[in-house]
Amino acid sequence: MDKYSVKCLMCGEVHDHYSLNCKKGDDSLLRAYYTAKQLIPSDMPGIWRYYNWLPTEGIIEEGSGRTITYKSKGLASDLGLDDLWIAFNGYWPQKDAYLMTCTFKDLESFPTMQRLREQQEKRIMVVASAGNTARAFAHVCSITSQPLLLVVPKDSVHRLWTIHEDNYSICLVTVEGDYFDAIALAGKLASLEGFVNEGGAKNVARRDGMGTVMLDAVLTSKELPAHYFQAVGSGTGGISAWEASMRLLADGRFGDTLPKLHLGQSLPCAPLYSLWNGVDAVDAACPGGMYDDVLFNRKPPFAVKGGVKDALEATGGTLYAVSNKEASDAQELFENAEGIDINPAAAVAVASLVQAVKAGNVKPGEKIVLNITGGGQKRLMQDYKLKQLPISLEVSAKDEGAEAKVVKKVAEVFGV
Ligand SMILES: *Cc1c(COP(=O)(O)O)cnc(C)c1O
């Protein structure tokens, strides 16, 4: 029997393992259904501990880490909470946390890359990113030597560092414009012969990779939490947490109530908050003025079947909008209380938790999981010398010849 099958949530049709869309044209995410109904952790390294609920046939041994969950003392006491668990994604050797690009995007990139290897994919993978995803894919491609075309907004290029000495399999293109412009250009490129799109939220490997945050939190704390907090841009991590929770519910050993999703967005650019609450919380200058612009996504998968709206409705969840002041206060609070630096995006989740406590949305004795989506970059820099990825080409979103220029550069870089 197959390890898993991939089905459309609308028509129920079984699809090829690697499909990104329903072939009947339904506006629905596809979802992986695993044959193993119970979560059995393996003794394989990093994320592969959760191999039986990852949609791969095989693993990448080197370089993968996983979420490390622990019970909070410092922040819990500051907030008057008794059962607060931190799901830490990043670098923190004292806690055995080794996500080497310091965010949970490593949880998406490894399973996605493993599937390309299974398919013996010879085409060049195209990834558009505001930075953290690009860094995670650069990391795994440096290990597997899969050719990678990164399309990144120019202002995000500082996030493109690596711990690897050489990265010959990467072509880095910067786009004058925002994340959406980068996505648009990447989309056009991915449709050309010789290129392949990684699929974003539609890719079950990305979602189930991120879903391992919930798996780790529940295995460690022994029970599904009442509440799950995360900072979101696309909201894919929220969808993933919901999907993982449904599997854990069906496992039968971890409780019978889905955790409520508490998703945090950063003002003044909070499109998911806007969609959910029917208010306008998206400034014209977005992503300008955000605490961390990795949290901006102009077209998040909100209304699509199996998307953010369904996840919030199914779990009785809610969205928070966080000001820059709240985020920076929360960052300081967390770092002082827990003793590790965190990614600014993760501070938005902490600020959402602070809001929730004040509003009485969570009770002091309830089990809460706080997803720290990124952390430990400062800590990493004590142990490693970070290297900027070299830029192969700079283009403008307005340049009609941008696509052709990239294709030419790719041919140069990869000798194809
Ligand atoms: C990408 C990212 C997020 C938001 O993730 P979603 O895809 O919206 O779930 C949050 N924090 C960090 C550090 C990220 O890199």
PDBQT file of the ligand as one rigid body, heavy atoms in Angstrom, charges set to zero:
ROOT
HETATM    1  C1  LIG A 501       7.394  32.806   6.399  1.00  0.00    +0.000 C 
HETATM    2  C2  LIG A 501       7.471  33.187   7.817  1.00  0.00    +0.000 A 
HETATM    3  C3  LIG A 501       6.316  33.405   8.589  1.00  0.00    +0.000 A 
HETATM    4  C4  LIG A 501       4.922  33.327   8.023  1.00  0.00    +0.000 C 
HETATM    5  O1  LIG A 501       4.625  32.082   7.535  1.00  0.00    +0.000 OA
HETATM    6  P1  LIG A 501       3.283  31.692   6.802  1.00  0.00    +0.000 P 
HETATM    7  O2  LIG A 501       3.689  31.124   5.494  1.00  0.00    +0.000 OA
HETATM    8  O3  LIG A 501       2.425  32.882   6.643  1.00  0.00    +0.000 OA
HETATM    9  O4  LIG A 501       2.650  30.671   7.675  1.00  0.00    +0.000 OA
HETATM   10  C5  LIG A 501       6.474  33.701   9.914  1.00  0.00    +0.000 A 
HETATM   11  N1  LIG A 501       7.691  33.830  10.468  1.00  0.00    +0.000 NA
HETATM   12  C6  LIG A 501       8.821  33.644   9.763  1.00  0.00    +0.000 A 
HETATM   13  C7  LIG A 501      10.123  33.800  10.446  1.00  0.00    +0.000 C 
HETATM   14  C8  LIG A 501       8.750  33.328   8.422  1.00  0.00    +0.000 A 
HETATM   15  O5  LIG A 501       9.885  33.152   7.734  1.00  0.00    +0.000 OA
ENDROOT
TORSDOF 0
